[in-house]
Amino acid sequence: MKVILFDDHLRINLNILEKTGAAKGSFYIPYGNIVSAISEESHNLPGMKIAGTNLPKLLEIGTYLAGTQKQFWYVKKRKHRFLILVLKSNFYSKIILELEDSDDVSKKINELIGKGVK
């Protein structure tokens, strides 16, 4: 999985195995659809798998239901911090990704959101 930041949007590219495991393709998200980007310590996530793959403590990838909100998770062994994208979208309320550099990525996204990039 790769997160690529462009001037007006971000892409989350999943390879073919990740797409299969997640039952979902890659993401194209305009910055105008992002409320905020947060970096958090890894932790257990409450939710029920709707579509995707769940191997406890190894891999959680796909669509999960947390309360009444759908979220996309890409969490591996919880060795790294989470990047949490809070979205305006009606489909996913959050996208949660485990990234080695989630602090840097969240700062860059918030700067781009703050510049009013749409």
C-alpha positions in Angstrom: 0.0 0.0 0.0 1.2 3.5 -0.9 -0.1 6.9 -0.1 0.8 9.4 -2.8 0.1 13.2 -2.2 -0.6 15.3 -5.2 -1.4 19.1 -5.4 -5.2 18.6 -5.3 -5.8 15.0 -4.1 -4.3 12.0 -2.6 -4.2 8.4 -3.8 -4.0 5.3 -1.8 -2.7 2.6 -4.1 -3.3 -1.0 -3.2 -1.4 -3.8 -5.0 -3.4 -6.7 -6.5 -3.2 -8.9 -3.4 -4.3 -6.0 -1.2 -7.2 -5.2 -3.5 -8.3 -8.8 -3.3 -7.9 -9.0 0.5 -9.7 -5.7 1.0 -12.5 -6.4 -1.6 -11.8 -2.8 -2.6 -9.8 -0.9 -5.2 -7.4 2.0 -4.8 -8.7 5.4 -3.5 -8.7 8.8 -5.1 -9.6 11.5 -2.5 -9.7 15.2 -3.2 -8.4 17.3 -0.3 -11.8 19.0 -0.1 -13.3 15.7 1.0 -10.9 15.4 4.0 -11.9 17.0 7.3 -8.6 16.2 9.0 -5.7 13.8 9.1 -4.6 12.5 12.5 -1.6 10.3 13.5 -2.2 8.1 16.5 -0.5 5.3 18.3 -1.6 1.9 17.1 -4.5 0.4 19.2 -7.4 -2.0 18.9 -10.1 -0.8 16.7 -13.8 -1.4 17.5 -15.8 -2.7 14.6 -17.2 -5.5 12.7 -15.9 -6.7 9.3 -18.3 -6.2 6.4 -16.0 -7.0 3.5 -12.3 -7.8 3.5 -9.8 -9.9 5.4 -9.3 -10.3 9.2 -6.5 -12.3 10.6 -6.4 -11.2 14.3 -3.2 -9.5 15.2 -1.8 -10.0 11.7 -3.9 -8.2 9.2 -7.2 -6.2 9.1 -7.9 -4.9 5.7 -11.3 -3.9 4.2 -14.6 -2.3 5.1 -15.6 -2.3 8.8 -18.7 -1.1 10.6 -18.0 1.0 13.7 -21.3 1.9 15.3 -23.3 3.1 12.3 -20.3 4.4 10.3 -18.4 2.5 7.6 -14.6 2.7 7.8 -11.8 1.4 5.7 -9.0 -0.2 7.6 -5.5 -1.2 6.5 -3.8 -2.4 9.6 -1.0 -4.9 9.8 0.9 -6.0 12.9 0.4 -2.7 14.8 4.1 -2.0 14.7 3.6 1.6 13.4 1.3 4.5 14.1 -2.1 4.9 12.4 -2.9 7.6 9.9 -6.6 8.4 10.3 -8.3 10.4 7.6 -11.7 11.8 8.7 -13.8 12.2 5.6 -16.9 14.2 4.6 -17.9 11.3 2.4 -21.2 9.5 2.8 -19.6 6.1 2.1 -16.6 6.0 4.5 -16.5 8.2 7.6 -12.8 7.3 8.2 -9.9 5.6 6.5 -7.4 4.1 8.9 -4.0 3.1 7.6 -0.9 1.8 9.4 2.1 3.7 8.1 5.7 4.0 9.1 5.7 7.7 8.5 2.1 8.6 9.6 3.2 11.7 11.5 4.8 13.3 8.4 2.0 12.3 6.1 -0.7 13.7 8.4 1.2 17.0 8.7 1.5 17.3 5.0 -2.2 16.5 4.4 -3.3 19.0 7.0 -1.1 21.7 5.4 -2.7 21.0 2.0 -6.2 21.1 3.6 -5.3 24.4 5.3 -4.2 26.0 2.0 -7.8 25.5 0.8 -6.8 23.0 -1.9 -9.9 21.6 -3.4 
